[in-house]
Amino acid sequence: MPREADPSTNEQAFLLSALRENIRLDGRALDAYRPISLSFGEDYGTADVRIGKTRVRATISADVVTPFVDRKFDGVFTISTELSPMASPAFEVGRQDQTEILLSRILEKTVRRSGALDTESLCIVAGQKCFHIRADIHVMDHDGNLVDASCLALIAALLHFRRPDVEIKGEEVTVFSVREREPVKLAMQHQPFCVTTSCYEEGTILLHDATLLEEQCREGDVLISMNKFGEICQIAKYGGAPMDGLSILTCTNTVLERVKIFDQLVKDRIAEDEKRRDVGGLIAELSAENDR
């Protein structure tokens, strides 16, 4: 399997020398992010996130399935990631590498295991029918910081998605199309985001939103997922760079500020998208009709 070309010795030495003087090659501050853009597609549940040259698209879909035997009152929620050669020559179709495994693991812990999506709300008939919400994460371009971009895209897509409305009469279950009834938002209990901190010089230099070159030169990284209320969902540390408790605590404080920015960005973009779709107040009228 091909690998990303390792940076030369001169490139590594130049980058580390600049970091010792609190300078990044693109001129950003150590805790600054590259320009972030978030947009939605015409269909509900499609979110496109760009952080610098890194681009990730998340797509949400829903099907009616039979619930698990041991989870009769819960729906099903799965997350699938795909890293194709289109994103980087280092990725190969049909084979998972360490990057994809790490990405899947972090998204599972951050979103699914933290209970961000209320799976009980996906139940239609206990033990017989439920919704299966599937999230597909496609990496379009890879220039570092895949985890942050993927998590942002996933949460945005879940908040943007609308599942079909259902009606139960006796033993008959009717699933309405979008044309028949206004679709229903997913029940999100909280919105966690992941922020990656890269470590250099035995943990004395910390920075956010590392580019691909910065990732290749780092000694380790710390991934912290939390919501805007400061509730930590997971902390994962990779690499051999040691970090003491005070450094981890400092990271959580800076991560919380970034998470609040992510949360507000998603809210603003969703509000803009709803305003764009609500031509002549039609959506509000359909929602009121559903409530009746």
C-alpha positions as CSV (number, residue, x, y, z in Angstrom):
1,M,0.0,0.0,0.0
2,P,1.5,3.4,-0.9
3,R,2.3,5.9,1.9
4,E,2.3,9.6,2.1
5,A,5.7,10.9,1.1
6,D,7.7,11.7,4.2
7,P,8.9,15.3,4.5
8,S,12.6,15.8,4.0
9,T,15.0,16.4,6.8
10,N,15.3,20.1,5.8
11,E,11.5,20.5,5.8
12,Q,11.2,19.0,9.3
13,A,14.0,21.1,10.7
14,F,12.6,24.3,9.2
15,L,9.1,23.6,10.5
16,L,10.3,22.8,14.0
17,S,12.6,25.8,14.1
18,A,9.7,28.0,13.2
19,L,7.5,26.4,15.9
20,R,10.1,27.1,18.5
21,E,9.6,30.8,17.7
22,N,5.8,30.4,17.8
23,I,5.6,30.8,14.0
24,R,3.7,28.5,11.6
25,L,4.5,28.2,8.0
26,D,1.2,29.6,6.9
27,G,1.4,32.5,9.3
28,R,-1.4,31.4,11.7
29,A,-1.2,31.5,15.5
30,L,-0.6,28.2,17.2
31,D,-4.3,27.9,18.3
32,A,-5.8,29.3,15.1
33,Y,-7.7,27.3,12.5
34,R,-7.6,27.6,8.7
35,P,-10.7,29.2,7.0
36,I,-13.7,27.0,7.8
37,S,-16.7,26.7,5.5
38,L,-19.9,24.7,6.0
39,S,-22.6,24.2,3.3
40,F,-25.6,22.0,2.8
41,G,-26.9,20.2,-0.3
42,E,-30.3,20.3,-1.8
43,D,-31.3,17.1,0.0
44,Y,-31.7,17.1,3.8
45,G,-28.8,15.5,5.6
46,T,-25.9,16.4,3.3
47,A,-23.2,18.6,4.8
48,D,-19.9,19.7,3.1
49,V,-17.1,21.0,5.4
50,R,-13.9,22.6,4.3
51,I,-11.0,23.4,6.7
52,G,-8.3,24.9,4.5
53,K,-7.7,22.4,1.7
54,T,-9.2,19.5,3.7
55,R,-12.7,18.7,2.6
56,V,-15.2,16.2,4.0
57,R,-18.8,15.4,3.1
58,A,-21.3,13.7,5.4
59,T,-24.5,12.2,4.1
60,I,-27.4,10.9,6.3
61,S,-30.0,8.4,5.1
62,A,-32.9,6.6,6.8
63,D,-34.5,3.2,6.3
64,V,-37.1,1.2,8.1
65,V,-35.7,-2.0,9.6
66,T,-36.2,-4.5,12.4
67,P,-34.6,-3.5,15.7
68,F,-32.0,-5.6,17.4
69,V,-33.4,-8.3,19.7
70,D,-31.8,-6.9,22.8
71,R,-32.7,-3.3,21.8
72,K,-36.5,-3.6,21.1
73,F,-37.2,0.0,22.0
74,D,-34.3,1.6,20.2
75,G,-33.6,2.4,16.6
76,V,-30.3,1.8,14.8
77,F,-27.5,4.3,14.2
78,T,-24.4,3.5,12.3
79,I,-21.4,5.5,11.1
80,S,-19.4,4.6,8.0
81,T,-16.2,6.2,6.8
82,E,-14.5,6.1,3.4
83,L,-11.1,7.3,2.5
84,S,-10.5,7.0,-1.2
85,P,-7.5,7.7,-3.5
86,M,-9.3,10.8,-4.6
87,A,-8.5,12.3,-1.1
88,S,-4.9,11.2,-1.1
89,P,-2.7,8.7,-3.0
90,A,-1.9,7.0,0.3
91,F,-5.5,5.7,0.6
92,E,-6.5,2.5,-1.3
93,V,-10.0,1.3,-2.2
94,G,-11.2,-1.6,-0.2
95,R,-8.5,-1.5,2.4
96,Q,-8.6,0.2,5.8
97,D,-5.4,1.9,7.0
98,Q,-4.6,3.3,10.4
99,T,-6.0,6.7,9.6
100,E,-9.4,5.3,8.6
101,I,-9.5,3.0,11.7
102,L,-8.7,6.0,14.0
103,L,-11.3,8.2,12.3
104,S,-14.0,5.6,12.7
105,R,-13.1,4.9,16.3
106,I,-13.1,8.6,17.3
107,L,-16.5,9.3,15.6
108,E,-18.1,6.3,17.2
109,K,-16.9,7.5,20.7
110,T,-17.8,11.1,20.1
111,V,-21.2,10.8,18.5
112,R,-22.7,7.4,18.8
113,R,-21.5,6.2,22.2
114,S,-22.0,9.6,23.9
115,G,-25.7,9.4,23.1
116,A,-25.8,12.5,20.9
117,L,-28.6,11.0,18.9
118,D,-31.7,9.7,20.9
119,T,-32.1,6.3,19.4
120,E,-35.3,5.7,21.3
121,S,-37.0,8.3,19.2
122,L,-36.3,6.2,16.2
123,C,-38.5,3.4,17.4
124,I,-41.8,2.9,15.4
125,V,-43.2,-0.3,16.8
126,A,-41.3,-1.9,19.6
127,G,-39.5,-5.1,18.5
128,Q,-40.9,-4.8,15.0
129,K,-40.0,-1.6,13.1
130,C,-37.6,1.2,13.7
131,F,-35.6,3.7,11.7
132,H,-32.0,2.9,10.8
133,I,-30.0,6.2,10.5
134,R,-26.9,5.7,8.5
135,A,-24.1,8.3,8.4
136,D,-21.6,8.1,5.5
137,I,-18.4,10.1,5.8
138,H,-16.6,10.7,2.6
139,V,-13.1,12.4,2.6
140,M,-12.8,14.4,-0.6
141,D,-9.4,16.1,0.1
142,H,-6.8,15.4,2.8
143,D,-4.5,18.1,4.0
144,G,-4.6,17.4,7.7
145,N,-7.1,17.5,10.6
146,L,-9.5,14.9,9.2
147,V,-11.0,14.1,12.6
148,D,-12.2,17.7,13.4
149,A,-13.6,18.2,9.9
150,S,-15.4,14.8,9.8
151,C,-16.9,15.3,13.3
152,L,-18.1,18.8,12.3
153,A,-19.6,17.5,9.1
154,L,-21.3,14.6,10.9
155,I,-23.0,16.7,13.5
156,A,-24.1,19.3,11.0
157,A,-25.6,16.6,8.7
158,L,-27.5,15.0,11.6
159,L,-28.9,18.4,12.7
160,H,-29.9,19.2,9.1
161,F,-31.4,15.8,8.3
162,R,-35.2,15.1,8.3
163,R,-36.6,11.6,8.6
164,P,-39.9,10.6,7.0
165,D,-43.0,11.1,9.2
166,V,-44.9,7.9,10.2
167,E,-48.5,7.1,11.3
168,I,-49.7,4.1,13.2
169,K,-53.3,2.9,13.0
170,G,-53.8,-0.4,14.8
171,E,-51.2,-2.8,13.3
172,E,-50.8,-0.7,10.1
173,V,-47.7,1.5,9.8
174,T,-47.7,4.2,7.1
175,V,-44.4,6.0,6.2
176,F,-45.1,9.2,4.4
177,S,-43.0,10.6,1.6
178,V,-41.6,14.2,1.7
179,R,-44.4,15.2,-0.7
180,E,-47.1,13.9,1.5
181,R,-45.9,15.2,4.9
182,E,-43.2,17.5,6.2
183,P,-40.3,15.3,7.3
184,V,-39.3,15.3,11.0
185,K,-36.0,16.4,12.6
186,L,-33.9,14.0,14.5
187,A,-33.9,14.2,18.3
188,M,-30.4,15.3,19.2
189,Q,-29.6,15.3,22.9
190,H,-26.4,17.3,22.6
191,Q,-23.9,18.3,19.9
192,P,-20.3,17.1,20.6
193,F,-17.4,18.2,18.5
194,C,-13.8,16.9,18.4
195,V,-10.7,19.2,18.5
196,T,-7.2,17.8,17.8
197,T,-4.1,19.2,19.5
198,S,-0.8,18.3,18.0
199,C,2.3,18.0,20.3
200,Y,5.9,19.0,19.5
201,E,9.2,19.2,21.5
202,E,8.1,16.7,24.1
203,G,4.7,18.4,24.6
204,T,6.1,21.9,25.2
205,I,4.6,23.2,21.9
206,L,0.9,22.6,21.2
207,L,-1.1,23.7,18.2
208,H,-4.5,23.2,16.6
209,D,-5.6,22.4,13.1
210,A,-2.4,20.9,11.9
211,T,-1.8,20.7,8.2
212,L,-0.6,17.4,6.6
213,L,3.0,18.5,6.9
214,E,2.6,19.5,10.5
215,E,1.0,16.1,11.2
216,Q,3.9,14.3,9.7
217,C,6.4,16.1,11.9
218,R,4.5,16.0,15.2
219,E,5.5,13.7,18.1
220,G,1.9,13.0,19.2
221,D,-1.6,14.3,19.4
222,V,-4.5,14.6,21.8
223,L,-8.1,14.4,20.6
224,I,-10.7,15.8,23.0
225,S,-14.5,15.7,22.2
226,M,-17.0,17.7,24.2
227,N,-20.1,19.8,23.8
228,K,-20.6,23.5,24.4
229,F,-21.5,22.9,28.0
230,G,-18.0,21.5,28.7
231,E,-19.1,17.9,29.1
232,I,-16.2,15.7,27.8
233,C,-17.2,12.7,25.7
234,Q,-13.8,11.3,25.1
235,I,-10.1,12.0,25.4
236,A,-7.6,10.0,23.3
237,K,-3.8,10.5,23.2
238,Y,-1.7,9.1,20.5
239,G,2.1,9.2,20.0
240,G,4.9,9.1,22.4
241,A,5.1,12.8,23.4
242,P,4.5,13.0,27.2
243,M,1.9,15.4,28.6
244,D,1.2,16.2,32.3
245,G,-2.2,16.8,33.8
246,L,-1.8,20.6,33.7
247,S,-1.2,20.5,29.9
248,I,-4.3,18.3,29.4
249,L,-6.4,20.7,31.5
250,T,-5.1,23.6,29.4
251,C,-6.1,21.8,26.3
252,T,-9.6,21.2,27.5
253,N,-10.0,25.0,28.2
254,T,-8.9,25.9,24.7
255,V,-11.0,23.1,23.2
256,L,-14.1,24.4,24.8
257,E,-13.7,27.8,23.2
258,R,-13.3,26.1,19.8
259,V,-16.3,23.8,20.4
260,K,-18.5,26.9,21.1
261,I,-17.4,28.4,17.8
262,F,-18.2,25.1,15.9
263,D,-21.6,24.9,17.6
264,Q,-22.5,28.5,16.7
265,L,-21.3,28.0,13.1
266,V,-23.6,25.0,12.6
267,K,-26.6,26.8,14.1
268,D,-26.0,29.9,11.8
269,R,-25.6,27.8,8.7
270,I,-28.7,25.7,9.4
271,A,-30.7,28.9,10.1
272,E,-29.6,30.3,6.8
273,D,-30.5,27.1,5.0
274,E,-33.9,26.9,6.5
275,K,-34.5,30.6,5.5
276,R,-33.5,29.8,2.0
277,R,-35.8,26.8,1.8
278,D,-38.8,28.5,3.4
279,V,-40.1,30.2,0.3
280,G,-43.2,32.2,1.2
281,G,-43.5,30.5,4.6
282,L,-44.4,27.1,3.0
283,I,-42.3,25.1,5.5
284,A,-43.9,26.7,8.5
285,E,-47.4,26.1,7.0
286,L,-46.6,22.4,6.4
287,S,-45.2,22.0,9.9
288,A,-48.3,23.6,11.4
289,E,-50.5,21.2,9.4
290,N,-48.5,18.2,10.7
291,D,-49.0,19.4,14.3
292,R,-52.7,19.5,13.7
